[in-house]
C-alpha cells in the first residue's frame, strides 16, 4: 500500500481542525529504536528519507501499528491507523 507520512492529518483536540504533520523523520527513528526486524528497519529508513508516498508492505502493517501504539499519543495513533486502514 502507498502511504505518505509527510502529509499526516492529525486532530489534536476534540473540536480542533485537523493539522498537517510531517512525521517522516520522527517515525523513521521511532521504528528503528523499537524493532528487531531487519525488514522493519529498512522500512524505517525508507520512511525517514521519503519524499511523498512510499510502499508499505502489508506484512509490516501490524508491527507498524504496534510501534505507533506504544510510542505516540492517541491523536497520532488514530491518524496513522486511519491512514493504514483507508488504503486497504
BELJORA-V717734 format. One record per pair of residues at least 12 apart in sequence whose ideal C-beta (glycine too) atoms are under 7 Angstrom apart, sorted by the first residue. I is the first residue (numbers start at 1). GAP is how many residues later the second one is. Records with the same first field share a line. If there is no record, write none. Layout:
# BELJORA-V717734
I->GAP, GAP
This chain:
# BELJORA-V717734
1->55, 57, 86, 87
2->51, 52, 53, 85
3->50, 51, 53, 80, 81, 84
4->48, 49
5->18, 19, 22, 42, 45
6->16, 18, 44, 46
7->13
8->13, 15, 71, 72, 75
9->70
10->65, 66, 69
11->64
12->63
24->23, 24, 26
25->23
27->20
28->16, 17, 19, 20
29->19
30->37, 41
31->12, 13, 16, 36
32->12
34->33, 37
35->28, 32
37->26
39->21
40->20, 23
43->13, 17
61->23
65->16, 19
68->12
